[in-house]
Amino acid sequence: MTPTPDARLFALTVLDDLERRDRYADAALDAALRRAPGLGPADRALASHLVYGVLRWKNRLDAHLARASARPLSRTHPKVLQVLRLGAYQILFLDRVPDRAAVHTAVDLARGAGHAHAAGFVNAVLRRVARDGPEPPPARDRVDQLSLLYGCPRWLVERWLGEHGRGGAELLCRAASRVPARWLRVRGPAGPAVAKLRAAGLAAEPGAFAPGAVRVDGGGDPRQWPLLADGRAVVQDQASQLVVHFLGPRPGERILDACAGPGIKTTQLAEAVGQGGHVTAVDVHPHRARAVARLARQTGATNVDAAAADSRSFAFPAAFDRVLVDAPCSGLGVLARNPDAKWRRGPGDLERFPALQAALLHNLAAAVRPGGVLVYATCTTLATENDGVVDAFLEAHPAFTPASPPDCGVQWDGLVDGRGRLRTFPGPLDGTGPEELDGFFAARLLRKGKHG
């Protein structure tokens, strides 16, 4: 990509790349930003906001555009369609951008992107979008209503309605469409870290649930924040941090992190067990295993060994005090951070995960020493990937039994259900629980017997 100071053209180039190639939005955006050193901080922030905004509200934007266009969107050139989405997003969701300015910049963007012939079409459609206003087109049914209102695909709304009813589905849809908070995990107490971040002009607050969690609002590129550059903090959501606390690692223990890439939880484990302990981190993908090793070096975690291995079949010794299975999953609990996943996944993709997760648990059970703890975790909200997998495992492995949450400085009330399982669904699905947490699930299982 040729470096350019224009945030909208930059955003258009990234969106067009995502449409044409099977890439993850965060990786594509990060790579593009690295190739555009001439893009200033304000334009970098605007470009990122535009990319994620269009991805977050893609189906709703298309509904507005389809109503305003005499031509089917399927017959619109893909890059021109992205120009229209960018313009519609600014009209419908950015109050600080006047409608006239959004239309004008979109027309210029179409010309600058080599589609001058479409300038009149872009002008007409976006002027109609502005006249029609922000209310989405009339819905066909309650599924369509939630789908358009919250920018979620119909198949996902149907799945959530079936599992959680109207109220729960709406809560999950709303959480998936929000702009998520940004969290750090800091070494040591949160207080001094908050003070340091505030001294640098950042709005920072300690988290309400996980020790060492700090929320940071605004502030541009996190890589420029204090504490991150010197390895004293990493970007990690508060709910993700709670999964490691739920495992309950203690100083001096041997831990297996069985699906470790990219290593965020690995470094949290390494800090918890200290230099007298050890973390074995494996990932089936060699590039992710290398990322774990790289992050361990950056954060000074010298008690980590990282390697590529398939945890479904590798013969681990029964030598670990605790095993964390942070399993591959549908990721439906973290859609706010990965809005492109709403459109990358389909209902058929979900069927492959429970078998994979069951295979991981079956093999890794043998790596837990008698008296040791196994934690199975996902970042999804689907029962088939959560309770269904755990219940089937317990039935097939009588050597394991559910274990109570650890005493580790976390107040588990509202975070753990009646079966002792961690659920940080984004909102109180059952009338209790925390707000504004990503949707993680974890089950804590004890292997019976004594360590000999």
C-alpha positions in Angstrom: 0.0 0.0 0.0 1.3 3.5 -0.9 1.5 5.6 2.2 -1.2 8.3 2.2 -2.3 11.0 4.7 -5.9 10.4 3.8 -7.7 8.4 6.4 -10.8 7.6 4.3 -8.8 6.3 1.3 -6.7 4.3 3.7 -9.9 2.8 5.3 -11.2 2.0 1.8 -8.1 0.2 0.8 -8.2 -2.0 3.9 -11.9 -2.8 3.5 -11.4 -3.6 -0.1 -8.5 -5.9 0.8 -10.7 -7.7 3.4 -13.4 -8.2 0.9 -11.1 -9.7 -1.7 -8.9 -11.9 0.5 -9.6 -14.2 3.5 -7.9 -12.1 6.2 -8.6 -11.1 9.7 -9.4 -7.4 10.2 -7.1 -6.8 13.1 -4.1 -8.3 11.3 -4.9 -6.6 8.0 -5.3 -3.2 9.6 -2.2 -3.6 11.7 -0.1 -4.6 8.7 -1.5 -1.7 6.6 -0.7 0.8 9.4 2.8 -0.4 9.6 3.2 0.3 5.8 1.8 3.8 6.2 4.2 5.7 8.4 3.1 9.0 6.9 -0.4 8.6 8.4 -0.6 10.9 11.4 -2.0 9.8 14.8 -5.5 11.5 14.3 -5.9 9.9 10.8 -4.7 6.5 12.1 -7.4 6.6 14.7 -10.0 7.8 12.3 -9.1 5.1 9.7 -9.3 2.4 12.3 -12.6 3.7 13.6 -14.0 3.7 10.0 -12.8 0.2 9.2 -14.3 -1.3 12.4 -17.4 0.8 12.1 -18.2 -0.5 8.6 -17.5 -4.1 9.7 -19.6 -3.7 12.8 -22.7 -2.4 11.0 -22.3 -4.0 7.6 -25.7 -5.5 7.2 -27.5 -2.4 8.5 -25.5 -0.1 6.2 -26.4 -2.4 3.3 -30.1 -2.2 4.2 -30.0 1.6 4.1 -28.1 1.6 0.8 -30.4 -1.0 -0.8 -33.4 1.2 0.1 -31.7 4.3 -1.4 -30.4 2.7 -4.6 -32.3 1.9 -7.8 -29.6 -0.6 -8.6 -29.2 -3.9 -6.7 -26.1 -3.8 -4.5 -25.0 -7.1 -6.0 -24.5 -5.2 -9.3 -22.4 -2.5 -7.7 -18.6 -2.7 -8.1 -17.1 -4.0 -4.8 -14.9 -1.0 -4.3 -17.8 1.4 -5.0 -19.9 -0.5 -2.5 -17.2 0.0 0.1 -17.2 3.8 -0.7 -21.0 3.8 -0.2 -20.6 1.9 3.1 -18.0 4.4 4.4 -20.2 7.3 3.4 -23.3 5.7 5.0 -21.5 4.9 8.2 -20.4 8.5 8.6 -24.0 9.8 7.9 -25.7 7.3 10.2 -23.3 6.9 13.0 -20.8 9.9 13.2 -22.6 12.9 14.6 -19.5 15.1 14.2 -19.5 14.7 10.4 -22.2 16.8 8.6 -24.2 14.8 6.1 -23.2 17.1 3.3 -19.5 16.7 4.1 -19.9 12.9 4.3 -21.5 12.8 0.8 -18.9 15.2 -0.6 -15.9 13.2 0.7 -17.4 9.9 -0.5 -17.8 11.3 -4.0 -14.2 12.5 -3.9 -13.2 9.1 -2.6 -14.8 7.3 -5.5 -13.0 9.5 -7.9 -9.7 9.0 -6.1 -10.1 5.3 -6.1 -10.4 5.2 -9.9 -14.2 5.2 -10.2 -15.0 8.7 -11.4 -17.8 7.3 -13.5 -19.6 6.3 -10.3 -19.4 9.7 -8.7 -23.0 10.7 -9.6 -24.3 7.3 -8.4 -22.5 7.7 -5.1 -23.8 11.2 -4.7 -27.4 10.3 -5.4 -27.5 7.2 -3.1 -25.9 8.9 -0.1 -28.1 12.0 -0.4 -31.1 9.6 -0.3 -29.6 7.8 2.8 -29.2 11.2 4.5 -32.8 12.1 3.7 -34.2 8.8 4.8 -32.7 9.2 8.3 -31.0 6.8 10.7 -34.0 4.4 11.4 -33.4 1.1 9.7 -35.8 -0.1 7.0 -38.9 -2.0 8.3 -38.1 -5.5 9.6 -39.8 -8.6 8.1 -39.9 -10.4 11.5 -38.4 -10.2 15.0 -35.2 -11.9 13.8 -34.8 -9.3 11.1 -35.5 -6.6 13.6 -32.7 -7.6 16.0 -30.4 -8.3 13.0 -30.7 -4.8 11.6 -30.9 -3.0 14.9 -27.7 -4.5 16.2 -25.7 -5.4 13.1 -25.8 -9.1 13.6 -26.4 -11.8 10.9 -29.8 -13.5 11.0 -28.4 -17.0 11.6 -26.7 -15.8 14.8 -29.8 -14.0 16.1 -31.8 -17.2 15.5 -29.3 -19.2 17.5 -29.2 -16.8 20.4 -33.0 -16.5 20.4 -33.2 -20.3 20.7 -30.7 -20.5 23.6 -31.5 -17.3 25.6 -34.9 -16.0 24.5 -35.7 -12.5 23.4 -34.1 -10.7 26.3 -30.9 -12.7 26.3 -30.5 -12.5 22.5 -31.0 -8.8 22.5 -28.4 -8.4 25.3 -25.9 -10.5 23.3 -26.6 -8.6 20.1 -26.2 -5.3 21.8 -22.9 -6.4 23.3 -21.6 -7.7 19.9 -22.3 -4.3 18.3 -20.7 -2.1 21.0 -17.3 -0.4 20.8 -15.4 -2.4 23.4 -13.4 -1.0 26.2 -9.6 -1.3 26.0 -8.0 -3.2 28.9 -4.4 -3.8 30.1 -3.1 -6.4 32.4 -0.4 -4.8 34.5 2.3 -6.3 36.7 1.7 -5.8 40.3 -1.1 -3.7 41.8 -3.3 -1.7 39.5 -3.0 1.6 41.5 0.5 2.6 40.5 -0.1 1.7 36.9 -3.3 3.8 36.8 -1.3 6.8 38.3 1.4 6.4 35.6 -1.1 6.2 32.8 -2.9 9.3 34.1 0.3 11.2 34.4 0.8 10.5 30.7 -2.6 12.1 30.0 -4.6 8.9 29.6 -8.0 8.2 31.2 -7.4 5.1 33.3 -9.4 3.2 35.9 -8.8 -0.1 37.7 -11.0 -3.0 36.8 -13.8 -4.1 39.0 -13.2 -7.9 38.8 -9.6 -8.9 37.9 -6.6 -7.8 40.0 -4.2 -6.0 37.8 -6.8 -5.1 35.2 -6.8 -1.4 34.0 -9.3 0.2 31.6 -7.9 2.9 29.4 -10.2 5.2 27.4 -9.0 7.0 24.3 -5.3 7.5 24.0 -4.6 6.5 20.4 -2.3 3.6 19.6 -1.8 1.4 22.7 1.7 0.5 21.6 2.7 4.1 22.6 1.3 3.9 26.1 3.5 3.8 29.1 4.1 0.3 30.6 3.6 -1.5 27.3 6.8 -0.5 25.6 8.9 -1.9 28.5 6.9 -5.1 28.9 5.3 -4.2 32.2 1.8 -4.5 30.7 0.0 -6.3 27.9 -3.3 -5.6 26.2 -5.8 -8.1 27.6 -9.5 -8.0 28.3 -10.6 -8.2 31.9 -12.7 -11.3 31.3 -9.7 -13.1 29.6 -7.6 -12.3 32.7 -10.3 -13.9 34.9 -9.8 -17.3 33.1 -6.3 -17.6 34.4 -7.4 -16.5 37.9 -10.0 -19.3 37.7 -7.3 -21.8 37.1 -5.7 -20.6 40.3 -1.9 -21.0 39.5 0.4 -20.9 42.6 4.0 -20.0 42.9 6.3 -22.9 42.1 3.8 -25.0 40.1 4.2 -26.6 36.7 1.6 -25.4 34.2 0.6 -26.6 30.7 -0.9 -24.0 28.5 -2.2 -26.3 25.8 -3.6 -23.9 23.2 -1.3 -21.0 24.0 -1.0 -18.7 20.9 -0.5 -15.8 20.9 0.7 -16.1 24.5 -1.2 -13.5 26.5 -2.5 -15.9 29.1 0.9 -17.7 29.0 2.6 -14.6 30.3 0.0 -14.2 33.0 0.6 -17.8 34.1 4.3 -17.3 34.1 4.0 -14.3 36.4 1.7 -16.2 38.8 4.0 -19.2 39.2 7.1 -17.1 39.5 10.7 -18.1 38.8 10.3 -21.2 41.0 7.6 -22.5 38.6 7.5 -23.3 35.0 5.0 -22.9 32.1 5.0 -25.2 29.1 3.2 -23.5 26.3 2.2 -25.3 23.0 0.2 -24.4 20.0 -0.6 -26.4 16.9 0.4 -23.6 14.6 4.2 -23.0 14.5 3.8 -19.2 13.9 1.6 -18.9 16.9 4.1 -20.9 19.0 6.8 -18.4 17.9 4.6 -15.5 18.9 4.3 -17.0 22.4 8.1 -17.3 22.7 8.4 -13.7 21.4 5.9 -12.3 23.9 7.5 -14.2 26.7 10.9 -12.6 25.9 9.3 -9.1 25.6 7.7 -9.5 29.0 10.7 -11.1 30.7 9.0 -14.4 31.3 12.1 -16.6 31.4 10.2 -19.5 33.0 8.3 -20.3 29.7 9.1 -22.9 27.1 7.1 -22.6 23.9 6.8 -25.2 21.2 4.5 -26.3 18.3 2.5 -29.4 19.1 -1.0 -30.8 18.5 -2.6 -31.0 21.9 -5.2 -33.5 20.5 -2.6 -36.2 20.1 0.7 -35.2 21.7 1.7 -37.6 24.6 2.2 -35.1 27.5 3.6 -36.6 30.7 1.1 -36.6 33.7 3.3 -34.1 35.4 1.4 -30.8 35.5 -0.2 -29.3 38.5 -2.6 -27.4 36.3 -3.6 -27.5 32.7 -5.3 -24.7 30.8 -7.3 -25.7 27.7 -8.1 -22.3 26.2 -9.9 -24.1 23.3 -10.4 -22.9 19.7 -14.0 -21.9 19.4 -16.5 -19.9 17.5 -15.5 -16.7 19.3 -19.1 -15.4 19.6 -18.3 -13.8 23.0 -15.7 -11.4 21.5 -17.5 -10.2 18.4 -17.3 -6.6 19.6 -13.5 -6.9 19.2 -13.7 -8.9 16.0 -16.7 -7.6 14.1 -15.5 -9.2 10.8 -16.1 -12.6 12.4 -19.8 -11.9 12.2 -19.6 -12.1 8.4 -16.7 -14.6 8.1 -18.6 -17.3 10.0 -21.7 -19.2 9.1 -24.0 -21.6 10.9 -22.1 -24.6 9.4 -18.8 -23.4 10.8 -20.1 -23.9 14.4 -20.6 -27.7 14.0 -16.9 -28.5 13.8 -15.9 -27.0 17.2 -17.4 -29.4 19.8 -15.6 -32.4 18.3 -12.3 -30.5 18.3 -12.8 -29.3 21.8 -13.7 -32.8 23.0 -10.6 -34.3 21.4 -8.4 -31.7 23.2 -10.0 -32.5 26.6 -9.7 -36.2 26.1 -6.0 -36.1 25.4 -5.1 -33.5 27.9 -6.8 -35.2 30.8 -3.8 -37.5 31.0 -1.4 -34.5 31.5 -3.0 -33.5 34.8 -1.4 -35.1 37.8 -3.6 -36.7 40.5 -4.9 -33.8 42.6 -4.3 -31.4 39.8 -6.7 -29.0 38.1 -7.9 -28.8 34.5 -9.6 -25.7 33.2 -11.5 -25.7 30.0 -12.2 -22.3 28.6 -13.8 -20.6 25.5 -14.7 -17.2 24.4 -18.1 -18.2 23.1 -21.6 -18.1 24.4 -22.9 -21.3 22.8 -24.0 -24.1 25.1 -22.9 -26.8 22.6 -19.3 -25.5 22.9 -19.4 -24.9 26.7 -21.6 -27.0 29.0 -22.2 -29.6 26.4 -18.5 -30.3 26.0 -17.8 -30.3 29.7 -20.7 -32.5 30.6 -19.8 -35.1 28.0 -16.2 -35.0 29.3 -17.2 -35.6 32.9 -19.4 -38.5 31.9 -16.6 -40.2 30.0 -13.8 -39.4 32.6 -14.9 -40.3 36.1 -11.5 -39.5 37.4 -12.5 -35.8 37.2 -15.0 -33.9 39.3 -16.1 -30.2 39.3 -14.0 -28.0 41.5 -14.9 -24.9 43.4 -13.5 -21.5 42.3 -10.1 -20.8 43.9 -9.5 -18.3 46.7 -7.3 -15.9 44.8 -8.5 -12.4 45.5 -11.3 -12.4 43.0 -14.9 -12.0 44.1 -16.6 -14.8 42.1 -20.2 -13.8 43.1 -22.1 -12.9 39.9 -19.3 -14.4 37.8 -19.8 -18.1 38.6 -23.1 -19.9 38.1 -24.8 -22.5 40.3 -22.6 -25.3 38.8 -19.4 -23.4 39.7 -18.7 -22.5 36.1 -17.3 -19.1 35.1 -19.6 -17.1 32.7 -18.7 -13.5 31.8 -21.4 -13.2 29.2 -21.7 -9.5 28.3 -24.5 -8.6 30.7 -26.7 -10.3 33.3 -28.5 -13.0 31.3 -30.0 -14.4 34.4 -30.6 -11.0 36.2 -27.2 -10.9 37.9 -23.7 -10.6 36.8 -21.3 -8.0 35.4 -21.8 -5.6 32.6 -19.3 -4.7 29.9 -17.3 -8.0 30.0 -16.4 -10.0 27.0 -18.2 -13.4 26.8 -15.9 -16.0 28.3 -16.8 -19.4 29.7 -14.7 -21.7 31.9 -15.2 -25.0 33.8 -12.7 -26.0 36.6 -12.2 -29.7 37.1 -10.2 -31.6 39.7 -8.5 -34.9 39.0 -9.2 -37.2 41.9 -6.4 -38.7 43.9 -3.3 -37.5 45.7 0.0 -36.3 44.2 2.6 -39.0 45.1 
